[in-house]
Amino acid sequence: MSSADQSAYVESAVIMTTVRIVSPFSLTYGLFLLFHGADSPGGSFQGGAIIGATILMIAFAFGIDATRDWLQNRIVVALSAGGVVMFAIVGLVPLAFGGSFLEHSFFHDEWGIKTKWGLEAIEVAGVGPIVAGIVVGLFFLIAAGSKPTDSGAGAVDDDD
């Protein structure tokens, strides 16, 4: 068996059991920070980072490929892109009606929506998913490594 065919993943009953026990608590704590970030210490960035780190912990315990199959790339991209879209919507709607970018009071003045909900929408549906998606996406990208291409475009020639 060549070194390219071997996987660096080795099952460990201790690690797998520990992750099974710890991951629900860390995911719950990440969600807690995400949803209570505007009203208490912590916030959506920290909550998104903890949620992303929980996914990484699962990948370390059960294998990166198995985790990548479970959490497909389109879900990770949808998290990040959806967060950016939500941030843009909340920021640009007031701008479209003559207000300022991210003017949360606009929603209250025009539609009677509490100012707090504009901030909550950005924190819960914007920043948190962006951070979690980027953490997991970068991890999957780095774990995949770089593979040389046969096309020659952008390839580095080692003979020089």
Secondary structure, DSSP 4 states (H G I P E B T S, - for coil): --TTT--S----HHHHHHHHHHHHHHHHHHHHHHHHTTTSSS-HHHHHHHHHHHHHHHHHHH-HHHHHHHS-HHHHHHHHHHHHHHHHHHHHHHHHTTS-TT-HHHHHHHH---HHHHHHHHIIIIIHHHHHHHHHHHHHHHHH-----SS-TTPPPTT-
